[in-house]
Amino acid sequence: MAASVFNHCRISWERWSRLEVGWAWLSINPSAPNHLSLCSRLPTHPHPLCVYTCHRRRAHAEMAADSKASIFKEVDLNTKTNGREHHTSGLCADALVVRRGQPFTVTLRLTQGFDPTVHALTVAAETGEAPSEDRGTRSCFGIPDREGRSPSAKAVWKIELDESSAAAAGVLVLAITPHASAPVGRYTLTVRHGDAQTVLARPAVLFNPWCPDDWVFLPDESERGEYVMNEQGVIFKGSGSYITPVLWDFGQFEDNMVNICLKLLDVNNKHLQNAAEDESARCNPIYVGRVVSAMINCADDRGVLEGNWGSSFRGGVAPSQWTGSYAILRKWFYSDCSPVKYGQCWVFAAVMCSVMRLLGIPCRVVTNYESAHDNDGNLIIDEYHADYGVREKESADSVWNYHVWVEAHMRRPDLAADGTYDGWQVLDPTPQEKSEGAYCCGPASVKAILNGDTNLKYDVPFIYAEVNADCIDWLVKADGSKVNIFSDTKRVGQNISTKAVGSNKRVDITDTYKYPEGTDKEREVYKHATAVNANNEAAKDGEVPPVTLTFEEVSRPVNGQDVSLKLVLRSSGAGARPVSVSISVQGMTYNGRPAVNISSDAKEETLAPGRDTSIPILVPFSTYSKHMVQCDSMKISGLVTDKQKPDDKYLAQRDIVLANPPLDITVSGDIRVNREASVEVAFTNPINELLKNCSLTVSGSGLMQEQRFALPDLQPKKRARAKFQISPYKNGEKTLIANFDCSAFRNIKKSCSVIVKP
């Protein structure tokens, strides 16, 4: 038997690297040289002489059975049926991946008839390094269920003999149900009948949003399709005035994603400190959410991504160049869990969304515009501005153009037994502040944030400040003193956005985080939120100032063209008002930090009462081009000083996000699984400069693995075309994402929807 099995199952090292959960590693059993034994855990790097079974139905029974276990003839894991019923068929056709709280079937064929009154059939399900009934990581059950269990056993599995069984002929169709609160992970199921014992299956067990008893249950099928099953999504970037949708490929059903995500759980710090406790706690999506939040960044562990908010991304990939999660997760996994370079908030959030969806926790990516980072926890953001020739005072607080996190859907019985805080929970994997000693954030109930319940875990005060802190702008004078020139209770937390269910449209969910700005209810909640800190004092919106300033666009700002705006001033009162106007233009990173001063100008004006005065502002492309290559936005500030009352100063600011020139993508041919189709990506150089270092990156789950093409330099006003072939490997609606990068325009993205026929 051994020789025939080895001849049948020998495969190449390259094939091994793609094997999923459910394959078995074979080795010669020294105590039984004529037979084979199954190793319970897969090696990280097996010896090339190790072989893998490729037979998807009979492997476990044939390989594990010894001379005493000859009663076990074969096992059929019914992977196709189970995959369809458990919504996991996209993971691997040959793997058994199931969801807790829902039965899956395994067909066990015996060499003789089955009579439960003579010999019971018993099964043990185990996961982790130290399986325990009391911890829920071991469960014993059988037909009939006469197993003696610990009185404190948790997460007890069930088994039934399906009516399609033919017991007298030894054909047993076993319906096995993992408990709805079983820890997620990879299990070994061992079956015993009389004196014979063998491995029945090695399923991966995931959370189940289709199961009402699971804490991640999501009742709406269309939402489950979006927040668990959808591999493509949209992340909103830009600024509140220039909301920019960017397509993202989550790829949670790509090859080997089960192993990748379970590995992520196995190398987290809590598992390294106490594996048994960690594995037991994986029954709880609250706990798992915190672990994943910590493991997406590598700030204090072996996490997936290294953050970089600087201007140089040498040694890695610029965050804006990524188009999907799978390339990042795969690189981390196959580099022995070395951090991938580099990420920023939307990359951290997108990768976390992929992992959560794979694990079965409904998840969506959320963008908060004008997002506050309240460093000192007083729910007030202090920003400092320079007087003439004086550098502004550094502040630990900041307001980001936007910040991206995820929401996961789960129950929160740890906060209230009546379900008050159930539903969407904020989780933020971007390493900003520590939470209970680790760089993670959440889960924080969105309902708790809405009501200002900042006394609740986890990290509600920090996230409340991100969406509803008050802002105070200070002018730092030449002598070091500061003057409060503006207070704003409405700036922070604008246009909180996520992708719509079933389409790429933007949905504004601001009202789920806070009550409308300017209402008494919003101020009432703010006072409640700040009540835990007696030193907190809300900023106050004063009366309408005697001088108002607003910026207006003359035309839509486009990268490669001059930026044209006007500053409109209006003065109240009876007489003319002489003023000095200081206008500055800065290149900004998206997290609210100035990167470079682009230009500045000063003007003198006399404002007529009750009339508008317009000051034209022009920022030529030649002035900003070299600076904006590494910046995310342009901040234009207008500071007005009343010359009759020099202490009276008025401020207006406008964040400009430049629109990119167009990138075109076309897919042609009969687009079918395993059949080549043609793709063309084209770009026209819109400026009078040579574009150097041109490259194109293309990816798409189900269509192709990520590929990067180096392109020749592109002459002014000329058009470049890149043509290549794709061979889709999954049917259905897929998304192809292209990213063009060059010396003057960074990471221009375009996507194309592709319908792949079987």
C-alpha positions in Angstrom: 0.0 0.0 0.0 2.7 2.4 1.0 4.5 2.2 -2.3 1.4 2.7 -4.4 0.4 5.7 -2.3 3.7 7.3 -2.7 3.8 6.8 -6.4 0.3 8.2 -6.7 0.8 11.3 -4.5 4.3 12.5 -5.3 4.2 16.2 -6.4 6.6 19.0 -7.1 7.8 21.6 -4.6 6.1 24.3 -6.7 2.7 22.5 -6.4 3.2 22.2 -2.6 3.5 26.0 -2.2 -0.1 26.3 -3.5 -1.7 23.6 -1.4 -4.7 24.6 0.8 -6.1 23.4 4.0 -7.1 19.7 3.8 -4.0 18.3 2.2 -2.0 15.8 4.4 1.7 15.7 4.9 2.9 12.1 4.7 5.9 10.5 6.4 7.1 7.0 7.0 6.0 5.8 10.4 9.1 4.1 12.0 6.9 2.0 14.2 4.9 0.7 11.3 7.2 0.7 8.3 4.7 -0.8 6.0 2.2 2.0 6.5 2.0 5.8 6.6 1.1 8.3 9.3 -0.4 11.7 9.1 1.3 14.7 10.7 -1.3 16.8 12.5 0.4 20.2 11.7 1.9 21.3 8.4 5.6 22.3 8.3 6.5 25.8 7.3 9.2 24.6 4.9 8.9 20.8 4.4 11.9 18.8 3.1 11.7 18.3 -0.7 11.4 14.5 -0.1 8.1 15.0 1.8 5.2 14.3 -0.4 1.6 15.5 -0.4 -1.5 13.6 -1.1 -3.4 15.0 -4.1 -6.4 12.8 -3.9 -9.1 15.0 -2.6 -11.6 12.4 -1.3 -9.8 9.3 0.0 -6.6 10.7 1.4 -7.2 10.7 5.1 -8.7 7.2 5.4 -6.2 5.5 3.1 -3.2 7.2 4.6 -4.0 7.1 8.3 -5.4 3.6 8.6 -3.2 0.9 10.0 -3.8 -2.8 10.3 -6.1 -2.4 13.2 -8.2 0.3 11.5 -8.9 -1.7 8.3 -12.7 -1.2 9.0 -12.3 2.3 7.5 -12.4 2.0 3.8 -12.5 5.6 2.5 -13.7 9.1 3.2 -15.4 11.6 0.9 -15.2 15.1 2.2 -18.0 16.3 -0.1 -16.0 19.5 -0.7 -18.1 20.7 -3.6 -21.4 20.4 -1.8 -20.0 21.7 1.5 -18.3 24.6 -0.2 -21.6 25.6 -1.8 -23.7 25.2 1.4 -21.1 27.1 3.5 -20.3 29.8 1.0 -16.7 28.8 0.9 -16.4 27.2 -2.6 -14.3 30.1 -3.8 -11.5 29.2 -1.4 -10.4 25.9 -2.8 -12.2 23.1 -4.5 -10.2 20.5 -2.7 -10.3 22.0 0.8 -12.8 21.5 3.5 -13.6 25.0 4.8 -16.8 25.3 6.8 -18.7 27.7 9.0 -19.6 27.2 12.6 -23.2 26.6 13.7 -24.0 24.9 10.4 -23.8 21.2 9.5 -21.4 19.8 6.9 -21.4 16.3 5.6 -18.6 13.7 5.4 -19.2 10.3 3.8 -17.5 7.5 5.7 -17.4 4.1 4.0 -16.7 1.1 6.3 -15.7 -2.4 5.2 -18.7 -3.8 7.1 -22.2 -2.7 8.2 -22.7 -0.2 11.0 -24.7 -1.1 14.1 -24.6 1.6 16.7 -26.0 -0.8 19.4 -22.8 -2.9 19.0 -20.1 -0.3 18.5 -20.7 3.5 18.8 -19.0 5.8 16.3 -17.3 8.6 18.2 -15.6 11.7 16.9 -13.1 14.1 18.6 -12.6 17.6 17.1 -9.5 19.4 18.3 -7.8 22.6 17.5 -4.7 24.3 18.8 -1.6 23.2 20.7 -3.4 22.1 23.9 -7.0 21.1 23.1 -9.3 21.3 26.0 -13.1 20.7 26.5 -13.2 23.4 29.1 -11.6 25.9 26.7 -13.8 24.9 23.8 -10.8 23.7 21.7 -11.8 20.0 22.0 -15.2 18.5 21.6 -16.2 14.8 21.8 -19.5 13.6 20.2 -20.8 10.4 18.6 -23.5 8.2 17.3 -25.1 7.4 19.7 -23.8 10.4 21.8 -22.6 8.5 24.8 -19.3 10.3 25.2 -18.5 11.3 28.7 -17.8 15.0 28.6 -16.5 17.5 31.2 -19.4 19.2 33.0 -17.9 22.5 32.0 -17.3 21.6 28.4 -17.7 24.5 26.0 -18.7 24.6 22.3 -19.9 21.0 22.0 -20.2 19.8 18.4 -23.0 17.6 17.1 -23.2 14.7 14.7 -26.2 13.0 13.1 -26.5 10.1 10.6 -28.0 11.6 7.5 -31.1 9.9 6.0 -29.1 9.2 2.8 -26.9 6.8 4.7 -26.9 3.0 4.1 -25.7 1.8 7.5 -26.2 -1.9 6.8 -23.8 -1.5 3.8 -21.4 0.5 5.8 -22.0 3.8 4.0 -22.4 6.6 6.6 -23.2 10.1 5.6 -22.3 12.1 8.7 -23.8 15.5 9.3 -21.4 17.3 11.7 -22.1 20.7 13.2 -19.4 22.8 14.8 -20.9 24.7 17.7 -21.9 28.3 16.9 -19.4 29.6 19.5 -16.5 27.2 18.5 -13.1 28.9 18.2 -12.3 29.5 14.5 -9.2 27.8 13.2 -8.0 24.5 11.7 -9.3 21.4 13.3 -8.4 17.7 13.3 -11.4 15.3 13.4 -10.5 11.8 14.6 -13.1 9.0 14.3 -13.2 5.9 16.4 -15.2 2.7 15.8 -14.5 -0.1 18.2 -10.8 -0.5 18.5 -10.1 1.2 15.2 -9.3 4.9 14.8 -8.4 7.3 12.0 -8.3 10.9 10.9 -11.7 11.8 9.4 -11.0 15.3 8.2 -9.0 18.5 8.8 -11.5 21.3 8.2 -10.9 25.0 8.7 -13.8 26.5 10.7 -14.8 30.1 10.1 -17.3 32.5 11.6 -20.8 32.3 10.2 -22.8 35.4 9.4 -25.6 33.2 8.0 -26.1 31.6 11.5 -28.5 33.4 13.9 -26.6 31.9 16.9 -23.2 33.3 15.7 -22.3 36.7 17.1 -21.5 37.9 13.6 -24.9 37.1 12.2 -26.0 39.5 9.5 -29.7 39.0 8.6 -29.7 40.6 5.2 -28.6 38.4 2.3 -27.6 41.3 0.1 -25.4 42.7 2.9 -23.8 39.3 3.4 -23.0 39.3 -0.3 -21.4 42.7 0.0 -19.6 42.6 3.3 -18.4 38.9 3.3 -18.5 37.6 -0.3 -17.5 40.6 -2.5 -13.9 40.5 -3.5 -13.9 44.0 -5.1 -14.6 47.3 -3.4 -14.2 51.0 -3.4 -12.1 53.1 -1.0 -12.8 56.9 -0.9 -9.9 59.2 -0.7 -9.2 62.9 -1.6 -10.8 65.4 0.7 -14.3 66.5 1.7 -14.5 68.8 -1.3 -12.9 66.4 -3.7 -14.1 62.9 -2.8 -12.2 60.4 -5.0 -13.3 56.8 -5.4 -10.4 54.3 -5.8 -11.1 50.6 -6.7 -9.6 48.0 -4.5 -9.2 44.3 -4.9 -9.8 42.5 -1.6 -9.1 39.1 -3.0 -10.2 37.2 0.1 -10.9 34.0 -1.9 -7.6 33.9 -3.6 -5.3 30.9 -3.4 -4.0 30.0 0.1 -5.9 32.8 1.8 -7.1 30.4 4.6 -3.6 29.5 5.5 -2.4 33.1 5.3 -5.1 34.4 7.6 -4.8 31.6 10.1 -1.0 32.1 10.1 -1.7 35.7 11.0 -3.6 34.6 14.1 -0.9 32.1 15.0 1.9 34.7 15.1 0.1 37.4 17.1 1.7 38.3 20.4 -1.1 36.9 22.6 -0.7 33.5 21.0 3.0 33.6 21.5 2.5 34.4 25.2 -0.3 31.9 25.9 -1.3 29.8 23.0 -4.1 27.9 24.8 -5.8 31.0 26.0 -5.5 32.7 22.6 -6.9 29.7 20.7 -9.8 29.4 23.1 -10.6 33.2 22.8 -10.9 32.8 19.0 -14.5 31.9 19.6 -15.1 35.6 20.1 -15.2 38.1 17.1 -14.5 41.0 19.5 -11.2 39.3 20.5 -10.4 38.3 17.0 -11.1 41.8 15.7 -8.6 43.3 18.2 -6.0 40.6 17.2 -6.4 41.3 13.5 -6.2 45.1 14.1 -2.9 44.6 15.8 -1.5 42.2 13.3 -2.1 44.3 10.2 0.6 46.7 11.3 4.0 45.7 12.5 4.6 48.4 15.0 5.1 46.0 17.9 4.7 42.5 16.4 5.2 40.4 13.3 2.4 42.2 11.5 1.8 42.5 7.8 2.5 46.1 6.9 5.1 48.7 7.8 3.7 52.2 7.8 5.5 55.1 6.1 4.2 58.7 6.0 7.4 60.2 4.6 8.4 61.2 1.1 10.8 58.3 0.3 9.6 54.7 -0.1 13.0 53.2 -1.0 13.2 49.5 -0.4 9.4 49.0 -0.8 6.3 50.0 -2.6 4.7 53.4 -2.2 1.3 53.0 -0.4 -0.6 54.7 -3.3 0.8 52.1 -5.7 -1.0 49.1 -4.2 -4.3 48.0 -5.9 -5.2 45.0 -3.8 -4.7 43.1 -0.6 -3.7 39.7 -1.8 -0.3 40.7 -3.2 0.5 42.2 0.3 -0.7 39.2 2.3 0.9 36.7 0.0 4.3 38.6 0.2 4.1 38.6 4.0 3.2 34.9 4.2 6.0 33.7 1.9 8.6 36.0 3.5 8.4 34.2 6.8 6.1 37.0 8.2 8.4 39.8 7.4 6.6 43.2 7.2 5.7 44.4 3.7 6.8 47.9 2.9 4.8 50.2 2.9 1.3 51.1 4.0 -0.8 54.1 5.0 -4.3 54.2 6.5 -6.3 53.0 3.5 -3.9 50.2 2.8 -4.0 49.0 6.4 -7.8 49.2 6.4 -8.2 47.4 3.1 -5.9 44.5 4.1 -7.8 44.2 7.4 -11.1 44.1 5.5 -9.8 41.2 3.4 -8.8 39.2 6.4 -12.0 39.8 8.3 -14.1 38.8 5.3 -12.1 35.6 4.9 -12.6 34.8 8.5 -16.4 35.3 8.1 -16.8 38.6 10.0 -18.8 41.1 7.9 -16.6 44.0 7.2 -16.6 47.3 5.2 -14.1 50.1 4.6 -15.1 53.6 5.9 -13.5 57.0 5.2 -13.8 59.9 7.5 -13.0 63.3 6.0 -11.5 66.1 8.2 -10.5 63.4 10.6 -9.1 64.5 13.9 -6.1 62.9 15.7 -6.6 64.0 19.3 -3.2 63.2 20.9 -4.0 64.5 24.4 -7.6 63.1 24.7 -9.3 66.4 25.5 -11.6 66.3 22.4 -10.1 69.6 21.2 -7.8 70.0 18.3 -5.3 72.9 18.6 -3.8 74.1 15.3 -1.1 76.8 15.1 -0.4 79.2 12.3 2.6 81.4 11.7 2.8 85.1 12.0 5.0 86.8 9.4 8.4 85.1 9.3 7.7 82.9 12.3 7.5 79.1 12.1 4.2 77.8 13.4 4.3 76.0 16.7 4.3 72.2 16.5 1.2 70.5 17.7 0.6 66.9 18.6 -2.9 67.3 17.4 -3.8 67.2 13.7 -6.7 67.0 11.3 -6.2 64.6 8.4 -7.8 65.3 5.0 -9.2 61.9 5.4 -8.7 58.8 7.5 -9.7 55.2 6.7 -10.7 52.5 9.0 -13.1 49.5 8.9 -16.4 48.6 10.5 -17.1 45.0 11.4 -20.6 43.7 12.3 -21.0 41.8 15.5 -22.8 41.6 18.8 -21.5 43.4 21.9 -22.8 41.6 25.0 -19.8 42.8 26.8 -21.2 46.3 26.7 -25.0 45.6 27.2 -27.1 42.5 27.5 -30.0 44.0 25.6 -28.1 44.5 22.4 -27.9 48.3 22.7 -24.4 48.4 21.2 -24.7 45.6 18.7 -24.1 46.2 15.0 -21.2 48.0 13.3 -18.0 48.4 15.3 -15.0 50.6 14.4 -11.7 48.8 14.1 -8.6 50.7 13.0 -5.4 48.9 12.1 -3.4 52.1 11.4 -0.8 52.4 14.3 -1.6 55.7 15.9 -2.0 55.2 19.6 -1.7 52.2 21.8 -4.7 50.4 23.2 -4.1 48.3 26.3 -0.4 48.2 25.4 -0.7 47.3 21.7 -1.0 49.2 18.5 -4.6 48.3 17.8 -7.9 50.2 18.0 -11.4 49.0 18.7 -13.9 47.4 18.3 -15.8 50.6 19.3 -19.5 50.5 18.9 -20.7 53.1 16.4 -23.9 53.5 18.5 -21.6 54.3 21.5 -19.8 56.9 19.4 -23.1 58.4 18.3 -24.3 58.8 21.9 -20.9 60.0 23.2 -20.5 57.0 25.6 -16.8 57.5 25.9 -16.6 55.4 29.1 -17.0 52.2 27.1 -14.4 49.9 25.6 -12.6 49.8 23.2 -11.1 53.2 22.3 -14.5 55.1 22.0 -13.0 58.4 23.2 -10.3 58.4 20.5 -12.7 57.5 17.7 -15.3 60.0 19.0 -12.7 62.7 18.7 -11.9 61.6 15.1 -15.4 62.4 14.0 -16.5 65.2 16.4 -13.7 67.0 18.2 -13.8 70.8 18.3 -11.1 72.8 16.6 -9.3 76.0 17.8 -6.9 77.8 15.4 -4.2 79.9 17.1 -1.9 82.6 15.5 1.6 82.5 17.0 3.0 86.0 17.0 6.6 87.1 16.7 7.0 87.3 20.5 5.7 83.7 21.0 2.3 84.7 22.2 -0.7 83.2 20.6 -4.1 84.5 19.7 -7.3 82.5 19.2 -8.3 83.5 15.6 -10.9 80.9 15.0 -13.0 78.3 16.8 -15.0 75.7 14.9 -17.3 73.0 16.3 -18.3 71.7 12.9 -15.1 71.1 10.9 -14.2 67.6 12.1 -16.0 64.5 10.8 -17.4 65.3 7.3 -18.9 63.1 4.6 -18.2 59.8 6.4 -18.4 57.4 3.5 -18.5 53.7 2.5 -19.4 51.7 -0.6 -23.1 51.0 -1.3 -24.4 47.5 -1.2 -24.4 46.1 -4.7 -22.9 49.1 -6.4 -19.8 51.3 -6.4 -21.8 54.4 -5.3 -20.8 56.3 -2.2 -23.1 56.1 0.9 -22.8 58.9 3.4 -23.1 57.4 6.9 -22.2 60.5 8.9 -25.5 60.4 10.8 -24.6 57.0 12.3 -21.6 58.6 14.0 -23.0 61.9 15.2 -26.1 64.1 15.2 -26.3 67.0 12.7 -23.8 69.7 13.3 -25.3 72.9 14.8 -28.1 71.1 16.6 -28.7 71.1 20.3 -28.5 67.3 20.4 -25.0 67.3 18.9 -23.8 69.8 21.6 -25.6 67.8 24.3 -23.8 64.6 23.2 -20.5 66.5 23.1 -20.9 67.7 26.7 -21.8 64.1 27.7 -18.7 62.8 25.9 -16.4 65.3 27.7 -18.0 64.8 31.1 -15.4 62.2 32.0 -12.7 64.9 31.9 -13.3 68.0 34.1 -10.6 69.9 32.3 -12.4 69.7 28.9 -14.1 72.8 27.6 -15.8 72.9 24.3 -14.8 75.4 21.7 -17.4 78.0 21.0 -18.6 79.2 17.6 -18.7 83.0 18.0 -20.9 85.6 16.3 -20.4 86.2 12.6 -17.1 88.1 12.3 -17.0 91.5 10.7 -14.8 90.1 7.8 -15.7 86.8 6.1 -13.5 84.9 3.7 -14.3 82.1 1.3 -12.4 80.4 -1.5 -14.2 79.7 -4.8 -13.0 77.6 -7.7 -12.7 79.2 -11.1 -12.2 75.7 -12.7 -11.8 72.2 -11.5 -8.2 71.7 -10.4 -6.4 69.1 -12.6 -2.9 67.9 -12.2 -0.9 69.2 -15.2 -2.8 72.4 -15.5 -2.7 75.8 -13.6 -4.8 76.0 -10.5 -7.2 79.0 -10.5 -9.3 80.2 -7.6 -10.5 83.4 -6.0 -10.6 84.6 -2.4 -13.9 86.4 -1.8 -13.9 89.0 1.1 -16.9 90.7 2.6 -16.9 93.4 5.3 -19.8 94.4 7.5 -20.1 97.8 9.2 -20.5 101.3 7.9 -17.1 102.4 6.6 -14.4 101.2 4.4 -12.0 98.7 6.0 -8.3 98.6 4.9 -6.8 95.1 5.2 -3.7 93.2 4.4 -4.1 89.8 2.9 -1.5 87.1 3.2 -1.9 84.1 0.9 0.1 80.9 1.2 0.2 77.7 -0.7 1.5 74.5 0.9 1.9 70.9 -0.3 0.3 68.6 2.3 0.4 64.9 3.2 -3.1 63.5 3.6 -2.6 63.2 7.3 -2.6 67.0 7.7 1.1 67.6 7.9 2.7 70.4 5.7 5.3 68.9 3.4 6.6 71.9 1.4 5.9 75.6 1.0 5.0 76.1 -2.7 4.3 79.9 -2.8 3.3 82.9 -0.8 1.9 86.4 -1.6 0.8 89.5 0.2 -1.7 92.1 -1.0 -3.3 95.3 0.3 -7.1 95.8 -0.1 -9.7 98.2 1.0 -13.1 96.5 1.6 -16.2 98.4 0.9 -19.1 97.7 3.4 -21.6 95.1 2.2 -19.8 94.4 -1.0 -17.7 91.4 -2.2 -14.0 91.9 -3.0 -12.5 89.1 -5.1 -8.7 88.4 -5.1 -7.6 86.1 -8.0 -5.3 83.3 -7.0 -3.2 81.4 -9.7 -0.9 78.6 -8.9 0.9 77.7 -12.2 1.7 74.0 -12.9 5.3 75.0 -13.4 5.3 76.3 -9.8 3.7 73.3 -8.1 4.6 70.4 -10.3 7.9 69.3 -8.7 6.5 69.7 -5.2 3.2 67.9 -5.6 4.7 64.7 -6.9 5.1 63.5 -3.3 2.1 65.4 -1.8 -1.5 64.4 -1.5 -3.2 67.8 -1.5 -2.6 71.5 -1.7 -3.6 73.8 1.1 -4.3 77.4 0.2 -4.6 79.8 3.2 -5.8 83.3 3.4 -5.0 85.4 6.5 -6.6 88.8 6.7 -5.4 91.5 9.1 -7.5 94.6 9.9 -5.0 97.4 9.5 -7.1 99.7 11.8 -7.2 96.9 14.5 -4.0 94.8 13.9 -5.1 92.3 16.6 -8.2 91.4 14.6 -7.2 88.6 12.2 -9.4 86.3 10.1 -8.5 83.0 8.5 -9.8 80.9 5.6 -8.3 77.7 4.2 -9.1 75.4 1.3 -7.7 71.9 0.7 -7.3 71.2 -3.0 -7.0 67.7 -4.4 -5.8 67.6 -8.0 -7.7 65.4 -10.4 -5.4 63.1 -12.4 -5.3 63.0 -16.2 -7.3 60.0 -17.7 -6.1 56.5 -18.0 -7.9 54.2 -20.4 -8.4 50.4 -20.1 -10.0 48.1 -22.6 -10.6 44.3 -22.4 -11.6 42.5 -25.6 -12.2 39.0 -26.9 -14.4 36.1 -25.7 -13.8 36.3 -22.0 -14.0 32.8 -20.5 -12.4 30.8 -17.8 -8.9 29.6 -18.8 -9.1 31.3 -22.2 -6.9 34.3 -23.1 -8.3 37.7 -23.5 -6.6 40.9 -24.8 -6.1 44.0 -22.6 -5.0 47.5 -23.7 -4.1 50.3 -21.3 -3.4 53.7 -22.8 -2.2 57.1 -21.4 -1.6 60.4 -23.1 1.1 62.8 -21.7 -0.7 66.1 -21.1 2.3 68.3 -20.3 5.2 69.7 -22.2 7.7 67.5 -20.3 9.2 64.1 -20.9 7.7 61.5 -18.6 10.4 59.2 -17.1 10.3 56.1 -15.0 7.0 55.0 -16.5 5.5 51.8 -15.2 2.1 50.0 -15.2 0.8 47.6 -12.6 -2.3 45.5 -13.3 -4.2 43.1 -11.0 -7.6 41.6 -10.6 -8.9 38.7 -8.5 -10.1 35.8 -10.7 -8.4 37.4 -13.7 -4.7 37.5 -13.2 -1.9 37.7 -10.6 -0.5 41.1 -10.1 1.9 42.1 -12.9 4.2 45.1 -13.3 5.4 46.4 -16.7 8.2 48.9 -17.3 7.3 51.3 -20.0 9.6 53.6 -22.1 9.8 57.4 -21.5 6.8 59.2 -22.9 7.3 62.3 -25.1 5.1 65.4 -24.5 1.5 65.1 -25.9 2.2 61.5 -27.0 0.1 58.5 -26.3 1.5 55.2 -24.8 -0.2 51.9 -25.2 0.5 48.7 -23.2 -1.0 45.5 -24.6 -1.0 42.1 -22.9 -3.0 38.9 -22.3 -5.0 37.7 -19.3 -6.3 34.2 -18.7 -9.2 34.4 -16.2 -9.4 31.5 -13.7 -12.8 32.3 -12.0 -16.1 33.1 -13.6 -18.5 35.9 -12.7 -18.2 39.7 -12.6 -14.6 40.6 -11.9 -12.6 43.9 -11.8 -9.3 44.6 -13.5 -7.4 47.5 -11.9 -4.5 49.3 -13.7 -2.1 51.7 -12.0 0.2 54.0 -14.1 3.1 55.7 -12.4 5.8 58.1 -13.7 8.0 61.0 -12.8 5.3 63.7 -12.9 2.1 61.7 -12.1 2.0 59.3 -9.3 -0.2 56.2 -9.3 -3.0 57.1 -11.6 -5.6 54.3 -11.3 -8.4 53.1 -13.6 -10.6 50.0 -13.3 -12.7 48.0 -15.7 -15.5 45.6 -15.0 -15.1 42.2 -16.7 -17.8 39.5 -17.0 -16.1 36.1 -17.2 -18.1 33.3 -18.7 -17.6 29.7 -17.5 
